[in-house]
Amino acid sequence: MESRGWLYGILVTVLAFLFGYSAPAYGAAGAASGWSAVDNPEYASTGHAVAQTSDGGWVMAGSKDRVMHVKKVDGKGRVEWEQYLYNGLAGFSIMETEDGGFLAAGQTRFLSDEEGVQAYMVKLDQEGMMEWEQMYGGKGFDKISSVVEVPEGYLLDGTLMNENKRILLVTDKEGTVLKQLDLSPYFKKSEGYSPAVIKTEDGGFIVTGGNDKLLSGNGIIYGTRIVKLNADYTKQWAKDLKGSILDGAAAGNGDVLLSMRGTQGSLLVYRLDAQKGTIYWEKGFSSPKPKSYYKINGYKIISTLDGGALVAGDLSGSSTQIAYMLKLSAAGAKEWEQTFYSNNSWFTGAAAADGRGEYLLTGHTYPLGTDKPKSFMLQVMTGELPPVQVWLDEQKLELSQDPLVISNTTMLPVRDIFEALGASVTYQSSTKTIRAVKGERTVTMSLGSKQATIETGQQIEKVALTVPAQAIRGVTVVPLRFVGEAFGNEIRWNGKTRIATIVTGA
């Protein structure tokens, strides 16, 4: 069978390009491939960033035939327009702006000994026509890797070298620099940058930078410093993490997701509270195919509809790589992982469709027998559902965090649900016991235990739980149906609308 490996590789490649084939997932579930489109450049093309547009389509930025390339497609992948920006070499960031246009950012080609390679940003209108372009930088190798909109205009980050300082740029709506933010005092090393500036729910920002090498049990690992900026760009807090930053993204409930490179080819994923920098969880992952691919690269991380995370990148070996995707639950547990296309392919960009478990990925692949890459766009459906809504009779409950669904059981923050039902709740940290009292009835649960008790006067009833109470992201959650029924209420579930209603009968 081993002697036919080359034949299998050819078959996978042909299926990938003709039918959008993806390899099976390593687990019980995976992503289903939708439409796919592989570019056909004269020389070469690469895809680096993608974003959903307000009309239900997508916009991609990258490089094609040695110039920056921006492509707009509809929701089915049909090309609506393409734009070639001849002063740019590649686009690493793309976004739809508030006025319905598009902003692409990246870098120029080498200009001259005096100008070097400069950071480059261009504004396009709805039809892809250029409105303005700007270049930034000095004599070095500069690029913009991330842009977010701010009240003044835009906040830019990347390798913007100014006397070897750690610089962010704030521009107006036409890209003119309003201020340079020197963040060098916040970091141990001036090198390093943010693959993605993360805009937080309070109007502030998360940026990352270099840190010293750290020693671990597996050898030397590079560190990353995470800095939280307030809306006025002053520092709120800083935290040092092990791992070399690859990407970051905002998540639900004011959290932040970070994808890092760990030791011995591993992938590190963190979930932090953006307000205080508290680490909710840190997870490490190794390649599922270590003999062929010993390293996982998570070049892009995004939050998913169910509160989890999707990491996209590649599995890489000594001379090849294959496009790879990893799905994590809200608690950071691996749900499935999957490879796509064939050897010499990888994902570099990903974006989510609003309100449904649909994602678009971009990257590039080397077709069999060629040494020039081609960009691609791939639609995948992961099957997760939108968050559950919880109503108390005819009033929607405003919860401190979105409900979680674990093993088909809806879990709610303990204090939110008990107080909504009019019960007083206490927590004994030494025994990890939750105790809720309403009238003559007392409900007791312990974290991690699948047995609860209901006391009504002198009567004690023991109840088996399908899913125990547990702490997730620093918040204790409990099963909705058990808690609601324990206090004499009825739980009604509408699977189509995903609304759980607590009927009190009051």
C-alpha positions in Angstrom: 0.0 0.0 0.0 2.9 2.4 0.8 4.2 2.1 -2.8 0.9 3.6 -4.0 1.1 6.7 -1.9 2.0 8.8 -5.0 -1.1 7.6 -6.7 -3.3 8.6 -3.7 -1.6 12.0 -3.7 -2.5 12.5 -7.4 -6.1 11.5 -6.7 -6.5 13.8 -3.8 -5.1 16.7 -5.8 -7.4 16.1 -8.7 -10.5 15.8 -6.5 -9.5 19.0 -4.6 -9.4 21.1 -7.7 -12.3 19.5 -9.5 -14.7 18.9 -6.7 -13.5 20.8 -3.6 -12.6 17.5 -2.0 -11.5 17.6 1.7 -9.8 14.8 3.6 -11.8 13.1 6.4 -11.7 14.7 9.8 -9.7 13.1 12.6 -12.7 12.7 14.9 -16.4 12.1 15.0 -17.4 15.3 13.2 -15.8 17.7 10.8 -16.5 20.5 8.3 -18.4 19.9 5.1 -16.9 21.6 2.0 -19.2 23.9 0.0 -18.0 25.8 -3.1 -14.3 26.3 -3.8 -12.4 28.4 -6.3 -8.8 28.1 -7.3 -7.2 31.1 -9.0 -5.5 30.8 -12.4 -2.7 33.4 -12.6 -0.2 33.9 -15.3 2.6 33.6 -12.9 1.5 33.0 -9.3 -1.1 34.1 -6.7 -1.5 33.9 -3.0 -4.5 34.5 -0.7 -3.8 36.1 2.8 -7.0 37.6 4.1 -10.8 37.4 3.7 -13.8 39.1 5.1 -17.6 38.8 4.8 -19.4 41.7 3.1 -22.7 43.3 4.0 -24.4 41.9 0.9 -23.6 38.3 1.9 -20.6 38.0 -0.3 -16.9 37.9 0.5 -13.8 39.9 -0.3 -10.2 38.5 -0.4 -6.8 40.2 -0.4 -3.5 38.7 -1.5 -1.1 38.8 -4.4 -1.4 38.0 -8.0 1.3 38.1 -10.7 3.6 40.2 -8.4 1.0 42.9 -7.5 -1.5 43.3 -4.7 -4.8 41.6 -5.6 -8.3 42.2 -4.2 -11.2 40.0 -5.3 -14.9 40.4 -4.5 -17.2 37.4 -4.9 -20.9 36.8 -4.1 -22.2 34.2 -1.6 -21.7 31.4 -4.1 -18.1 32.3 -5.0 -18.9 34.0 -8.3 -16.5 36.8 -9.1 -18.1 40.3 -9.1 -14.9 42.3 -9.6 -11.1 42.1 -9.2 -8.7 44.9 -8.6 -4.9 45.0 -9.2 -3.0 47.5 -7.1 0.3 48.0 -8.9 2.0 50.0 -6.2 1.4 47.1 -3.8 3.0 43.6 -3.7 0.6 41.8 -1.4 -2.4 42.4 0.8 -2.4 40.9 4.3 -5.5 42.6 5.7 -8.9 43.3 4.2 -12.1 44.9 5.7 -15.4 46.4 4.6 -15.5 50.0 5.8 -18.5 51.8 7.3 -19.2 53.6 4.0 -19.6 50.3 2.2 -16.2 50.4 0.5 -13.1 48.3 1.3 -9.7 48.9 2.9 -6.8 46.6 2.0 -3.4 46.8 3.6 0.0 45.1 3.1 3.3 46.1 1.6 4.9 47.4 -1.6 7.5 45.7 -3.7 11.1 46.9 -3.2 11.1 50.5 -4.2 14.7 51.7 -3.9 17.7 51.7 -1.6 16.3 54.8 0.1 12.7 53.7 0.4 13.1 49.9 0.8 9.8 47.9 1.1 7.1 50.1 2.5 3.8 49.5 4.3 0.9 50.1 1.9 -2.8 50.8 2.4 -5.5 51.4 -0.3 -9.1 52.4 -0.1 -11.5 51.0 -2.7 -15.2 51.9 -3.3 -18.0 49.4 -3.5 -17.1 48.6 -7.1 -13.4 48.1 -6.4 -12.3 51.4 -7.8 -9.4 53.1 -6.0 -10.2 56.2 -3.9 -6.8 56.7 -2.4 -3.6 55.0 -1.4 -0.9 55.6 1.2 2.6 54.3 1.9 4.4 54.3 5.3 7.8 53.4 6.6 11.5 54.0 6.2 14.4 52.1 4.5 13.6 48.8 6.0 11.1 46.0 5.3 7.8 47.3 6.4 4.3 46.0 6.1 0.8 46.4 7.6 -0.7 43.1 8.9 -3.8 44.4 10.7 -6.2 47.4 10.5 -9.1 48.3 12.7 -11.5 51.2 12.4 -11.3 53.8 15.2 -13.1 57.1 15.7 -10.3 59.1 14.0 -10.0 56.7 11.1 -7.8 53.6 11.3 -5.4 52.0 13.6 -2.5 50.2 11.8 -0.1 47.6 13.1 2.6 45.4 11.5 6.3 45.8 11.1 6.4 49.6 11.0 10.0 50.2 11.8 10.9 53.7 13.0 14.4 53.7 14.6 13.7 50.1 15.8 10.8 51.2 17.9 7.5 49.4 18.4 5.1 51.7 16.5 1.4 51.8 15.8 -0.1 54.4 13.4 -3.4 56.2 13.8 -4.6 57.7 10.6 -7.6 59.7 9.4 -10.3 58.4 7.0 -7.9 59.1 4.0 -5.0 57.3 5.5 -3.0 60.4 6.6 -1.0 59.8 9.7 -2.4 61.6 12.7 -0.1 60.1 15.4 2.6 57.5 15.9 2.2 55.5 19.1 5.5 54.3 20.5 4.7 51.2 22.5 8.4 50.3 23.0 8.3 51.0 26.8 5.5 48.3 27.1 7.6 45.5 25.6 10.8 43.8 26.6 12.0 43.7 23.0 11.2 46.1 20.2 10.9 43.4 17.6 7.7 41.4 17.2 4.3 42.7 16.1 0.6 42.0 16.2 -0.6 39.7 13.5 -4.0 41.1 14.4 -4.9 44.2 16.5 -7.9 43.0 18.5 -10.6 45.5 19.2 -12.3 44.8 22.5 -15.9 45.3 23.6 -15.0 48.3 25.8 -13.5 50.2 22.8 -9.9 49.3 23.7 -7.3 47.1 21.9 -5.1 44.1 22.4 -1.7 44.2 20.8 1.2 41.8 21.1 5.0 42.0 20.8 8.3 40.3 21.4 9.4 38.8 24.7 12.5 37.0 26.0 13.1 33.4 25.3 11.7 31.2 28.0 12.9 27.8 29.2 10.5 25.0 29.4 10.7 21.2 30.0 10.9 20.7 26.2 13.6 23.3 25.6 13.6 26.9 24.6 10.3 28.6 23.7 9.8 32.2 22.6 7.5 34.4 24.7 4.9 36.9 23.7 3.8 40.0 25.7 0.1 40.9 25.5 -0.7 44.5 26.1 -4.2 45.9 26.6 -4.7 49.5 25.5 -7.6 51.7 26.6 -9.6 53.6 24.0 -7.1 56.5 24.3 -4.2 54.1 23.6 -2.8 54.2 27.1 -1.8 50.9 28.7 -4.3 49.1 30.9 -2.5 45.9 31.6 0.2 43.6 30.3 0.8 39.9 30.5 3.6 37.5 29.4 2.7 34.2 27.8 4.8 31.3 26.5 4.6 30.8 22.8 5.3 32.9 19.7 2.2 34.7 18.5 0.6 33.7 15.2 -2.9 35.3 15.4 -5.6 36.7 17.8 -9.3 37.4 17.7 -12.1 38.8 19.8 -14.5 36.2 21.2 -17.9 36.3 22.9 -18.4 37.7 26.4 -15.5 40.2 26.1 -12.8 37.5 25.7 -9.8 37.2 23.5 -8.5 34.1 21.6 -4.8 33.7 20.8 -3.0 31.2 18.6 0.7 30.6 19.4 3.6 28.5 18.2 4.8 26.2 21.1 7.8 23.9 21.5 8.5 20.9 19.3 6.0 21.9 16.7 3.0 22.2 19.0 0.2 24.7 18.8 -0.8 26.7 21.9 -4.3 28.3 22.1 -5.3 30.7 24.9 -8.6 32.3 26.0 -8.3 35.4 28.1 -10.5 38.0 29.7 -9.8 41.2 27.9 -10.7 43.3 30.9 -8.2 41.9 33.3 -6.0 39.5 31.3 -7.1 36.5 33.3 -6.4 33.3 31.5 -9.5 31.1 31.3 -7.7 28.3 29.6 -4.5 27.3 27.8 -4.5 24.3 25.5 -1.7 22.6 23.7 -2.1 20.4 20.5 0.3 18.2 18.6 0.1 17.0 15.0 -2.3 14.1 14.3 0.1 12.8 11.7 3.6 13.3 13.3 5.4 11.0 11.0 4.6 13.1 7.9 3.9 16.4 9.5 5.5 17.2 12.8 4.3 20.8 13.3 1.0 22.6 13.6 0.7 26.2 12.5 -2.4 28.1 13.5 -2.0 31.1 11.2 -5.7 32.2 11.8 -8.0 31.9 14.7 -11.7 33.1 14.8 -14.5 32.6 17.3 -17.4 30.4 16.2 -21.1 30.6 16.6 -21.3 28.2 19.5 -18.7 30.1 21.6 -15.8 27.9 20.5 -12.9 28.6 18.2 -11.7 27.6 14.7 -8.0 27.5 14.0 -6.8 27.4 10.4 -3.3 26.9 9.1 -1.3 23.9 8.2 0.4 20.7 9.2 4.0 21.0 8.1 6.9 18.6 7.6 10.5 19.0 6.5 9.6 19.9 2.9 5.8 20.1 2.6 2.6 21.2 4.3 -1.1 20.5 4.1 -4.0 22.8 4.8 -5.4 22.1 8.3 -8.3 23.1 10.5 -9.0 22.6 14.2 -12.3 23.1 16.0 -12.4 23.8 19.7 -15.3 24.0 22.1 -16.0 27.0 24.3 -13.9 25.2 27.0 -11.0 24.7 24.7 -11.5 21.0 24.1 -10.7 19.6 20.7 -13.9 18.7 18.9 -12.4 17.7 15.5 -9.5 18.4 13.2 -9.3 18.0 9.4 -7.0 18.4 6.5 -7.9 19.9 3.1 -6.6 19.8 -0.4 -3.2 18.0 -0.8 0.4 18.5 0.0 1.9 22.0 -0.4 -1.2 23.9 0.6 -2.1 26.0 3.6 -4.7 28.4 5.0 -3.7 31.9 5.9 -7.1 33.7 6.2 -10.5 32.8 7.6 -13.8 34.7 8.3 -17.2 33.7 9.6 -20.6 34.3 8.0 -23.0 36.1 10.4 -25.5 34.0 12.2 -24.7 30.6 10.8 -22.0 27.9 11.0 -20.4 28.9 7.6 -16.9 30.0 7.1 -14.7 31.1 4.2 -11.0 30.3 4.1 -8.3 31.5 1.8 -4.7 30.5 1.3 -2.6 29.0 -1.5 -1.6 25.7 -2.9 1.0 24.4 -5.3 -0.7 22.3 -8.0 1.0 19.0 -8.8 4.1 19.4 -10.9 4.4 23.2 -10.5 6.6 25.4 -8.4 4.2 28.5 -8.5 1.4 28.9 -5.9 -2.3 29.5 -6.7 -4.6 31.2 -4.3 -8.0 29.6 -3.4 -11.2 30.4 -1.6 -13.0 27.5 0.2 -16.4 27.6 1.9 -16.9 25.2 4.8 -19.9 24.4 7.0 -19.2 23.2 10.5 -22.7 22.6 11.7 -22.6 24.6 14.9 -25.8 26.4 15.9 -26.4 29.9 17.2 -26.5 30.5 21.0 -29.6 29.4 22.9 -32.0 32.1 24.1 -33.6 31.7 27.5 -36.9 33.2 28.4 -38.7 33.4 31.7 -42.4 33.2 30.8 -42.6 36.1 28.3 -39.4 37.9 29.2 -36.0 37.2 27.7 -33.3 36.7 30.3 -30.2 38.9 30.0 -27.4 36.6 31.0 -23.8 37.4 32.0 -22.6 35.1 29.3 -24.1 33.1 26.4 -25.7 29.7 27.3 -23.5 26.7 26.5 -24.7 23.4 25.1 -22.8 20.4 26.5 -23.9 16.9 25.5 -27.3 18.3 24.4 -27.7 20.0 27.8 -28.2 23.8 28.0 -25.9 25.2 30.7 -26.4 28.7 32.3 -24.4 30.8 34.7 -25.5 29.6 38.2 -26.2 33.0 39.7 -28.1 34.2 36.7 -30.6 31.3 36.6 -31.1 31.0 40.3 -31.7 34.7 40.9 -34.1 34.8 37.9 -36.1 32.1 39.6 -36.2 34.0 42.9 -33.8 31.7 44.7 -30.9 32.8 46.9 -27.6 31.0 46.1 -24.4 30.4 47.9 -21.2 28.7 46.9 -18.8 26.9 49.3 -15.4 27.0 47.7 -13.8 24.4 50.0 -16.3 21.7 48.9 -17.2 23.2 45.5 -20.8 23.0 46.5 -23.7 25.2 45.2 -26.7 25.6 47.4 -29.9 27.4 46.3 -32.9 28.1 48.5 -36.4 29.2 47.7 -39.1 28.9 50.3 -39.0 25.4 51.8 -37.0 23.9 48.9 -33.2 23.6 48.8 -31.2 22.4 45.8 -27.6 21.3 46.2 -25.0 20.5 43.5 -21.3 20.0 43.6 -18.9 20.9 40.7 -18.1 17.8 38.7 -20.7 15.6 40.4 -23.5 14.0 38.4 -25.7 13.8 41.5 -27.8 16.6 42.9 -30.2 16.7 45.9 -33.6 18.4 46.3 -34.8 18.9 49.8 -38.4 19.9 50.5 -39.1 20.0 54.2 -38.0 16.6 55.5 -38.1 14.9 52.1 -34.8 14.4 50.3 -34.6 13.4 46.7 -31.4 12.4 44.8 -31.4 13.3 41.1 -28.9 12.0 38.5 -27.6 14.7 36.2 -26.5 14.0 32.6 -24.0 16.9 32.8 -22.7 18.1 36.1 -22.2 21.7 37.2 -18.8 22.9 36.2 -16.6 26.0 35.9 -16.0 27.2 32.3 -14.1 30.4 31.6 -14.1 31.2 35.3 -17.9 31.0 35.5 -19.9 28.2 37.2 -22.6 26.9 34.9 -25.5 24.5 35.8 -28.0 22.5 33.7 -31.1 24.6 32.9 -33.7 21.9 32.8 -32.8 20.4 36.1 -32.6 23.7 37.9 -35.9 25.0 36.4 -37.8 21.8 37.1 -36.2 21.4 40.6 -38.2 24.5 41.6 -41.4 23.3 40.1 -41.3 25.0 36.7 -41.8 23.6 33.2 -39.1 23.9 30.5 -40.3 24.2 26.9 -37.8 23.9 24.1 -38.3 25.2 20.5 -35.6 23.6 18.4 -36.3 25.8 15.3 -35.8 29.1 17.2 -33.4 27.6 19.8 -35.4 29.2 22.6 -35.8 27.6 26.0 -38.7 29.0 28.0 -39.1 28.6 31.7 -42.8 28.5 32.4 -43.5 29.4 36.0 -47.3 29.2 35.9 -47.4 32.4 37.9 
